Amino acid sequence: MEAVHRSASGLAWYCARTKPKHEHIAAANVSKRLHLGVFHPRLRVERATRRGVVRVVEPLFPGYIFIHCVIEDRLNEIGRTEGINGLVCFGHRIPPVPDQAIWELQECFEAEKPMSIEDRLAPGDEVTVGDGGFVGMSAYVLRVLPARQRVQILLDILGGPTPVEVDRSSIVLKKNTLAELVPGLAATHS
């Protein structure tokens, strides 16, 4: 397999596929065992679960990490690293990821720490109740009551739409796209 468009030193960023839910394992193994630069941006988000609303860390690119290396020198080692399924390739070509793309992402993810995504609720937003007697139900925000850490939502109960006031921590804003989750990234690439 060949790689193209490398820097003068031969170093470039490459995208590696990981085993499902093994991004952190693959990144740690590439970094510690192969002593290569690794970048795997993560998000800290809220999710509604049976136990209520929990904060979880998820990869920005599920199933992928970025590795900085001279690919010809490390191709076999990377392929044998625990957690890695292989490098992203097109035919027999392993394309490098442009340095600029990685640098822009790294600016958003300081010190490899997960970026916290804050849900900014507004009237009309669709939410899921993650706690209490209405767990799992979808609703719409009517009013945000920040001083009391409460939100008034519109639930379809008792035969029709009913306004209900709940703790802010018991609901999760429904998001469907990465651009909605990370507005800063969407703004820089629009």
N, C-alpha and C positions, 0 to 999 in steps of 0.2 A: 504494500500500500504506500502511496506517496502523499506527501504534504506539500503545500505551496504557500507562497506569500509570508515567509518568515522574516523576522528581523535579521540584521547582519550577523548577530550572534547565533542565529538559528533558534532562539527561544521564541515560542509562540504559545498562545492559549488554545487548548483543544477541549471539546466537549466529550465527556464520557457518560455512557449510560450506566446506571446503577441497578442493582436488584431492587425490587419494590420495597419502599420504606427503609432503604439502606444507605441513603445519601450521606448521613453523618458517619456511618461506619466506613464507607468507601473513602470519604474525605480524610478521616483520621488515619486510615491505613496508608493512603498515598502520601500524606504529610509526614507521618512518623517513620514508616518503613522505607519509603523511597526518597524522602527528603525533598519533595517537589512542592512548588507553590500550588495551593488549592484554593478555589473560591466556590462556595456554595451558599448563596444568599438565602436567608430564612426570614419568615414573618411570624410575629407573635399576634395571634388573633383569638377572638372569642368564638366558642362553639356551644350550641345548645346540646346538652346530652341528657340522658336519663337522670343523672345526678345533679342536673342544673347547669348553669352557665359555667364553663371552664375556659381558662386561657391555655392555648396550646401553641407549640412552635411547629410550623410547617415550612417545607422548602418552597421557595419562589418558583423553582422549576422542578416539580416532582419527577424523580427518576433520573436526574442529571446533575453533574458537577462539572466544574471547569478545572483543567490541569495545565500548569505552566511548565513547559519543558522543551527539550529538543527531541521531537517525537521519534526520530530514527534511533536515538540512543536508548529510548525507554519503552518502545512499543511492546515488547514481550513482557517486561516487568509489569507494566500497567495492566495488560490483559490478564495476568495471573494474580492480581491484587484482590484480596477478599472484599466483596461488596460491589466489584465492577463487573458489568456484563460485557463491556466492550467500548470501543470508541465510536463516536458517530462518524459514519463514512458514507460516501456516495460512490457506489461502484468500488473501485480500488483506491479512491482518493479520500484522504482524511483532511477535511478543510479546517484551517485555523479559524478561530473566532477573532474578529478584529480587536486589537488592543483597546481602541477607543470605546468599544461597547463594554468591555470589562471594566475599564477605568470609570466610566459613567455609572455603572452599577455599584462599584466599590465606593464611590462618593456617597451614595445613598445608604450604604450599609457599613457604618463606621465600625472599625475594629472587629469585623466578622460577627458582630452581635446581631441577634434577630431584630428586625425593625418592628416596633410596636405599631399596630394599626388601630387607631382609635375610631370608634364608630361615632360619627357625628349625626345624631338623630335630628330629623326635621319633620314637621307635620306632613303626612302623606307617605312617609317611608313605610315599607313593608317590613315587619319584624316577625320573629318566631319567639314564642314564650318558652324559656328553658328551665323554668322553676315554678313550683307551686301547683295549684289546682288546675291551671290551664296549660300545663306543660305540653309542648309539641304543637300547639295551635298557632295558626298564622293570624296576624292582626295588622292594623294600620295605626300609625302614630297620629293622635289628635293634637296633643300638646306635650311639650317637654317642660318639666317643673324642676329646673336644676337646683334651686335652693333646698328642695326637699329630697333630691335624688330619686324622684319619682317621674313616671311617664304615664300620661293618659292615652290608652289605646282603645281602638274600636274592635271588639270581638264579635263574632257571629255566634251568639248564645241565646238561650231562652227564646228561640223562634225568630230572632232578628238581630240586627246590629245593636250592640250594647256598649256604652263607654265604661271602661274599667281602669282604675288607677293601680299601677304596679311599681315595684322597685325597679330602678334603672338597671340594676345588676341582674335582673331576672329575664331580660330580653336580649335578643341578638338581632342586629340589623342584617337583613338578607342582602348578600352581595353576589353578583353573578359573574363579574369579570375582574381580571387582574387590574385593569385600568381604574375600576371603581375602588379597589382595595389600596392601590398605590397611586394616588393622583399625581404625585410629583414625577413619577416615571412617565405617565401618560402625557404630561405637559411638556416634557423635554423631547418627546419623540413624535409630537403631533405635527 
